[in-house]
Amino acid sequence: MSKGVGKKDTKQKILNAAEVLFAEQGFNDTSLRLITSAADVNLASVNYHFGSKKDLIKAVMDRYLAIFMPRADAALRQLLSEPAINLHQVFDCFVAPLMELTVIKRRGPEIFLQLLGRGYIDNQGFLRWFIVNHYGEVLEHFTQAIHKAAPELSSADVFWRLHFTLGTVVFTMASSEALRDIAKADFDEDIDVEGLVRKVIPYLASGVGAKPC
């Protein structure tokens, strides 16, 4: 094995271990020592490849964001070109990009959404800055689509409802295996991850689009 290949393998081992620990335990409660132990590497390897824990967090997130964001943006741009749209269509824009994250690993969609949720739960301001700084145009197109589909909502309404939306999605995906087991046992319903995502979309669209108080 070449030296370059060995370095690449080490970097991937660190990313793979870190993303699972971050998703399960959170960014604040996951130490570099835990990550190096799970990845079976030394601390110097983490410092060499990433420099700091914050840079490692950004690298873990960007492995998913670099695939998800451009595909979501393309779908949002296409939708925004339509004369009239609805919220169901807006959320539909994220389904295919989310499912493409299985190219990283089988549970990529669930892990990605759990990581997003952790970014808010753990109050990782630098991570939100990183996402806005690198993918702000995508977020702007999403906001534009929401306002086009539900023009009666104020900016404050959109902020709160998208916050609640993220919480719903993160909880759903974090418990996806249990939910699928219950659906099979109680309703004899076989459902995959994409099917679960599509089940939650009408709920999200209705909640975001509810008449303001």
LUMKOL-563143 format. One record per residue (C-alpha): x, y, z; residue number from 1; residue in one letter. Coordinates in nm, 4 decimals. Each point is the difference from the previous one (the first is absolute). Example, Ala and Ser with C-alpha at 12.3 -4.5 7.8 and 13.67 -1.06 7.14 Angstrom:
<pts>
+----------+----------+----------+-----+---------+
!       px !       py !       pz ! num ! residuo !
+----------+----------+----------+-----+---------+
!   1.2300 !  -0.4500 !   0.7800 !   1 !       A !
!   0.1370 !   0.3440 !  -0.0660 !   2 !       S !
+----------+----------+----------+-----+---------+
</pts>
This chain:
<pts>
+----------+----------+----------+-----+---------+
!       px !       py !       pz ! num ! residuo !
+----------+----------+----------+-----+---------+
!   0.0000 !   0.0000 !   0.0000 !   1 !       M !
!   0.1365 !   0.3423 !  -0.0935 !   2 !       S !
!   0.0591 !   0.2684 !   0.2583 !   3 !       K !
!  -0.2689 !   0.2216 !  -0.1605 !   4 !       G !
!  -0.2589 !  -0.2751 !   0.0131 !   5 !       V !
!   0.0790 !  -0.0591 !   0.3672 !   6 !       G !
!  -0.0566 !   0.3675 !   0.0821 !   7 !       K !
!  -0.3276 !  -0.0033 !  -0.1898 !   8 !       K !
!  -0.1181 !  -0.3093 !   0.1868 !   9 !       D !
!   0.0894 !   0.1570 !   0.3345 !  10 !       T !
!  -0.1933 !   0.3162 !  -0.0853 !  11 !       K !
!  -0.3071 !  -0.2030 !  -0.0969 !  12 !       Q !
!   0.0217 !  -0.2070 !   0.3178 !  13 !       K !
!   0.0008 !   0.3186 !   0.2067 !  14 !       I !
!  -0.2957 !   0.1464 !  -0.1929 !  15 !       L !
!  -0.2002 !  -0.3230 !   0.0269 !  16 !       N !
!   0.0567 !  -0.0318 !   0.3733 !  17 !       A !
!  -0.0584 !   0.3687 !   0.0699 !  18 !       A !
!  -0.3300 !   0.0277 !  -0.1865 !  19 !       E !
!  -0.1561 !  -0.2939 !   0.1826 !  20 !       V !
!   0.1125 !   0.1268 !   0.3408 !  21 !       L !
!  -0.1061 !   0.3565 !  -0.0760 !  22 !       F !
!  -0.3436 !  -0.1180 !  -0.1168 !  23 !       A !
!  -0.0546 !  -0.2281 !   0.3009 !  24 !       E !
!   0.1605 !   0.2001 !   0.2822 !  25 !       Q !
!   0.0127 !   0.3549 !  -0.1308 !  26 !       G !
!   0.2888 !   0.2281 !  -0.0849 !  27 !       F !
!   0.0551 !   0.1268 !   0.3536 !  28 !       N !
!   0.0071 !  -0.3428 !   0.1645 !  29 !       D !
!   0.2239 !  -0.1677 !  -0.2567 !  30 !       T !
!   0.3669 !   0.0455 !   0.0805 !  31 !       S !
!   0.2881 !  -0.0472 !  -0.2386 !  32 !       L !
!   0.1145 !  -0.2831 !   0.2256 !  33 !       R !
!  -0.3272 !  -0.1853 !  -0.0654 !  34 !       L !
!   0.0384 !   0.0542 !  -0.3724 !  35 !       I !
!   0.3605 !  -0.1178 !  -0.0149 !  36 !       T !
!  -0.0906 !  -0.3077 !   0.2031 !  37 !       S !
!  -0.2911 !  -0.0883 !  -0.2292 !  38 !       A !
!   0.2073 !   0.0643 !  -0.3135 !  39 !       A !
!   0.3029 !  -0.1802 !   0.1432 !  40 !       D !
!   0.2331 !   0.2900 !  -0.0811 !  41 !       V !
!   0.2092 !   0.2361 !   0.2102 !  42 !       N !
!  -0.0748 !   0.3626 !   0.0819 !  43 !       L !
!   0.2813 !   0.1168 !  -0.2240 !  44 !       A !
!  -0.1906 !  -0.1428 !  -0.2989 !  45 !       S !
!  -0.3039 !   0.2140 !   0.0806 !  46 !       V !
!   0.2168 !   0.3093 !   0.0362 !  47 !       N !
!   0.1816 !  -0.0787 !  -0.3240 !  48 !       Y !
!  -0.3123 !  -0.0525 !  -0.2119 !  49 !       H !
!  -0.2368 !   0.2521 !   0.1591 !  50 !       F !
!   0.1884 !   0.2299 !   0.2348 !  51 !       G !
!  -0.2711 !   0.0372 !   0.2648 !  52 !       S !
!  -0.3275 !  -0.1436 !   0.1213 !  53 !       K !
!  -0.1934 !   0.2851 !  -0.1634 !  54 !       K !
!   0.1657 !  -0.0695 !  -0.3342 !  55 !       D !
!  -0.0789 !  -0.3689 !   0.0401 !  56 !       L !
!  -0.3678 !   0.0838 !   0.0640 !  57 !       I !
!  -0.0074 !   0.2152 !  -0.3129 !  58 !       K !
!   0.1627 !  -0.2760 !  -0.2043 !  59 !       A !
!  -0.2527 !  -0.2562 !   0.1242 !  60 !       V !
!  -0.2886 !   0.2280 !  -0.0934 !  61 !       M !
!   0.1421 !   0.1047 !  -0.3339 !  62 !       D !
!   0.0392 !  -0.3591 !  -0.1130 !  63 !       R !
!  -0.3808 !  -0.0057 !  -0.0068 !  64 !       Y !
!  -0.0698 !   0.3636 !  -0.0833 !  65 !       L !
!   0.2212 !  -0.0094 !  -0.3105 !  66 !       A !
!  -0.2301 !  -0.2647 !  -0.1475 !  67 !       I !
!  -0.3321 !   0.1129 !   0.1446 !  68 !       F !
!   0.0072 !   0.3766 !  -0.0510 !  69 !       M !
!   0.0736 !   0.0263 !  -0.3749 !  70 !       P !
!  -0.2676 !  -0.2581 !  -0.0828 !  71 !       R !
!  -0.2547 !   0.1665 !   0.2266 !  72 !       A !
!   0.0827 !   0.3367 !  -0.1525 !  73 !       D !
!  -0.0558 !  -0.1288 !  -0.3525 !  74 !       A !
!  -0.3433 !  -0.1312 !   0.1008 !  75 !       A !
!  -0.0910 !   0.3259 !   0.1765 !  76 !       L !
!   0.1089 !   0.2105 !  -0.2987 !  77 !       R !
!  -0.2149 !  -0.2101 !  -0.2290 !  78 !       Q !
!  -0.2975 !   0.0332 !   0.2328 !  79 !       L !
!   0.0429 !   0.3769 !   0.0328 !  80 !       L !
!  -0.0277 !   0.0312 !  -0.3773 !  81 !       S !
!  -0.3583 !  -0.1272 !   0.0194 !  82 !       E !
!  -0.2793 !   0.2604 !   0.0092 !  83 !       P !
!  -0.1666 !  -0.1484 !   0.3086 !  84 !       A !
!   0.1303 !  -0.2471 !   0.2575 !  85 !       I !
!  -0.1111 !  -0.1579 !   0.3286 !  86 !       N !
!   0.1821 !  -0.0997 !   0.3159 !  87 !       L !
!  -0.0249 !  -0.3702 !  -0.0738 !  88 !       H !
!   0.2005 !   0.0624 !  -0.3185 !  89 !       Q !
!   0.2560 !   0.2039 !   0.1941 !  90 !       V !
!   0.0700 !  -0.2830 !   0.2432 !  91 !       F !
!  -0.0005 !  -0.2534 !  -0.2833 !  92 !       D !
!   0.3101 !   0.1773 !  -0.1328 !  93 !       C !
!   0.2008 !  -0.1495 !   0.2853 !  94 !       F !
!  -0.0996 !  -0.3642 !  -0.0312 !  95 !       V !
!   0.2208 !  -0.1107 !  -0.2898 !  96 !       A !
!   0.3067 !   0.1965 !   0.1218 !  97 !       P !
!  -0.0463 !  -0.1493 !   0.3458 !  98 !       L !
!  -0.0194 !  -0.3541 !  -0.1312 !  99 !       M !
!   0.3146 !   0.0504 !  -0.2079 ! 100 !       E !
!   0.1911 !   0.0185 !   0.3276 ! 101 !       L !
!  -0.0125 !  -0.3784 !   0.0087 ! 102 !       T !
!   0.3062 !   0.0166 !  -0.2294 ! 103 !       V !
!   0.1965 !   0.0951 !   0.3118 ! 104 !       I !
!  -0.1500 !  -0.2753 !   0.2122 ! 105 !       K !
!  -0.3266 !  -0.1882 !   0.0243 ! 106 !       R !
!  -0.1281 !   0.2118 !   0.2892 ! 107 !       R !
!   0.1280 !   0.3222 !  -0.1521 ! 108 !       G !
!  -0.3383 !   0.1801 !  -0.0091 ! 109 !       P !
!  -0.0739 !  -0.0737 !   0.3662 ! 110 !       E !
!   0.3505 !   0.0896 !   0.1167 ! 111 !       I !
!   0.0031 !   0.3256 !  -0.1968 ! 112 !       F !
!  -0.3266 !   0.1204 !   0.1517 ! 113 !       L !
!   0.1081 !  -0.1012 !   0.3484 ! 114 !       Q !
!   0.3204 !   0.1986 !  -0.0486 ! 115 !       L !
!  -0.1986 !   0.3036 !  -0.1128 ! 116 !       L !
!  -0.2142 !  -0.0279 !   0.3080 ! 117 !       G !
!   0.3045 !  -0.0332 !   0.2233 ! 118 !       R !
!   0.1320 !   0.3236 !  -0.1456 ! 119 !       G !
!  -0.2983 !   0.1786 !   0.1521 ! 120 !       Y !
!  -0.0378 !  -0.2025 !   0.3192 ! 121 !       I !
!   0.3673 !   0.0448 !   0.0875 ! 122 !       D !
!  -0.0058 !   0.3706 !  -0.0954 ! 123 !       N !
!   0.2808 !  -0.0305 !  -0.2526 ! 124 !       Q !
!  -0.0030 !   0.3577 !  -0.1306 ! 125 !       G !
!   0.3112 !  -0.0493 !  -0.2101 ! 126 !       F !
!  -0.1700 !  -0.2870 !  -0.1831 ! 127 !       L !
!  -0.3013 !   0.2115 !  -0.0905 ! 128 !       R !
!   0.2386 !   0.2713 !  -0.1182 ! 129 !       W !
!   0.1831 !  -0.2583 !  -0.2108 ! 130 !       F !
!  -0.3224 !  -0.1194 !  -0.1649 ! 131 !       I !
!  -0.1269 !   0.3525 !  -0.0667 ! 132 !       V !
!   0.3395 !   0.1123 !  -0.1301 ! 133 !       N !
!   0.0401 !  -0.2948 !  -0.2379 ! 134 !       H !
!  -0.3597 !  -0.0755 !  -0.0933 ! 135 !       Y !
!  -0.1821 !   0.3268 !   0.0634 ! 136 !       G !
!  -0.1361 !   0.0160 !  -0.3539 ! 137 !       E !
!  -0.1710 !  -0.3359 !   0.0435 ! 138 !       V !
!  -0.1563 !   0.1127 !   0.3272 ! 139 !       L !
!  -0.1178 !   0.3193 !  -0.1690 ! 140 !       E !
!  -0.1657 !  -0.1974 !  -0.2788 ! 141 !       H !
!  -0.1713 !  -0.2163 !   0.2611 ! 142 !       F !
!  -0.1298 !   0.3082 !   0.1801 ! 143 !       T !
!  -0.1172 !   0.1485 !  -0.3295 ! 144 !       Q !
!  -0.1870 !  -0.3195 !  -0.0796 ! 145 !       A !
!  -0.1697 !   0.0019 !   0.3409 ! 146 !       I !
!  -0.1104 !   0.3606 !  -0.0442 ! 147 !       H !
!  -0.1216 !  -0.0678 !  -0.3542 ! 148 !       K !
!  -0.2017 !  -0.3006 !   0.1123 ! 149 !       A !
!  -0.1335 !   0.1726 !   0.3148 ! 150 !       A !
!   0.0224 !   0.3778 !  -0.0515 ! 151 !       P !
!  -0.2179 !   0.0692 !   0.3032 ! 152 !       E !
!   0.2777 !  -0.1116 !   0.2357 ! 153 !       L !
!   0.2267 !   0.2630 !   0.1530 ! 154 !       S !
!   0.3751 !  -0.0514 !   0.0242 ! 155 !       S !
!  -0.0439 !  -0.0718 !   0.3703 ! 156 !       A !
!  -0.2686 !  -0.2598 !  -0.0782 ! 157 !       D !
!   0.2359 !  -0.1701 !  -0.2451 ! 158 !       V !
!   0.2843 !  -0.0030 !   0.2532 ! 159 !       F !
!  -0.2062 !  -0.1692 !   0.2713 ! 160 !       W !
!  -0.1710 !  -0.2459 !  -0.2292 ! 161 !       R !
!   0.3230 !  -0.1126 !  -0.1615 ! 162 !       L !
!   0.1487 !  -0.0425 !   0.3467 ! 163 !       H !
!  -0.2913 !  -0.2270 !   0.0947 ! 164 !       F !
!   0.0345 !  -0.1768 !  -0.3353 ! 165 !       T !
!   0.3635 !  -0.0831 !   0.0662 ! 166 !       L !
!  -0.0903 !  -0.1374 !   0.3414 ! 167 !       G !
!  -0.2702 !  -0.2213 !  -0.1472 ! 168 !       T !
!   0.2243 !  -0.1331 !  -0.2740 ! 169 !       V !
!   0.2957 !  -0.0629 !   0.2288 ! 170 !       V !
!  -0.2153 !  -0.1890 !   0.2525 ! 171 !       F !
!  -0.1639 !  -0.2032 !  -0.2763 ! 172 !       T !
!   0.3286 !  -0.0990 !  -0.1587 ! 173 !       M !
!   0.1699 !  -0.0688 !   0.3330 ! 174 !       A !
!  -0.2747 !  -0.2511 !   0.0783 ! 175 !       S !
!  -0.0435 !  -0.1239 !  -0.3572 ! 176 !       S !
!   0.0872 !  -0.3628 !   0.0683 ! 177 !       E !
!  -0.2411 !  -0.0206 !   0.2945 ! 178 !       A !
!  -0.2771 !   0.1693 !  -0.2005 ! 179 !       L !
!   0.0464 !  -0.2400 !  -0.2896 ! 180 !       R !
!  -0.0111 !  -0.2973 !   0.2380 ! 181 !       D !
!  -0.3238 !   0.1293 !   0.1544 ! 182 !       I !
!  -0.1539 !   0.0575 !  -0.3437 ! 183 !       A !
!   0.0800 !  -0.3593 !  -0.0932 ! 184 !       K !
!  -0.1179 !  -0.1528 !   0.3277 ! 185 !       A !
!  -0.3168 !   0.2052 !   0.0468 ! 186 !       D !
!  -0.1113 !   0.0733 !  -0.3561 ! 187 !       F !
!   0.1862 !  -0.2601 !  -0.2088 ! 188 !       D !
!   0.1528 !   0.2905 !  -0.1893 ! 189 !       E !
!   0.3449 !  -0.0335 !  -0.1546 ! 190 !       D !
!   0.1562 !   0.3435 !  -0.0285 ! 191 !       I !
!   0.3500 !   0.1092 !  -0.0903 ! 192 !       D !
!   0.1739 !   0.3235 !   0.0989 ! 193 !       V !
!  -0.1226 !   0.1878 !  -0.3063 ! 194 !       E !
!  -0.3551 !  -0.1125 !   0.0722 ! 195 !       G !
!   0.0346 !   0.1284 !   0.3551 ! 196 !       L !
!   0.1201 !   0.3376 !  -0.1257 ! 197 !       V !
!  -0.2909 !   0.0227 !  -0.2414 ! 198 !       R !
!  -0.2435 !  -0.0804 !   0.2824 ! 199 !       K !
!   0.1166 !   0.2969 !   0.2037 ! 200 !       V !
!  -0.0147 !   0.2525 !  -0.2855 ! 201 !       I !
!  -0.3797 !   0.0582 !   0.0057 ! 202 !       P !
!   0.0232 !   0.0597 !   0.3761 ! 203 !       Y !
!   0.2827 !   0.2497 !  -0.0466 ! 204 !       L !
!  -0.1727 !   0.1790 !  -0.2865 ! 205 !       A !
!  -0.3213 !   0.0331 !   0.2014 ! 206 !       S !
!   0.1819 !   0.1241 !   0.3081 ! 207 !       G !
!   0.2123 !   0.2558 !  -0.1797 ! 208 !       V !
!  -0.2993 !   0.1198 !  -0.1990 ! 209 !       G !
!  -0.2443 !   0.0257 !   0.2924 ! 210 !       A !
!  -0.1821 !   0.3302 !   0.0264 ! 211 !       K !
!   0.1981 !   0.2399 !   0.2227 ! 212 !       P !
!  -0.1552 !   0.0793 !   0.3383 ! 213 !       C !
+----------+----------+----------+-----+---------+
</pts>
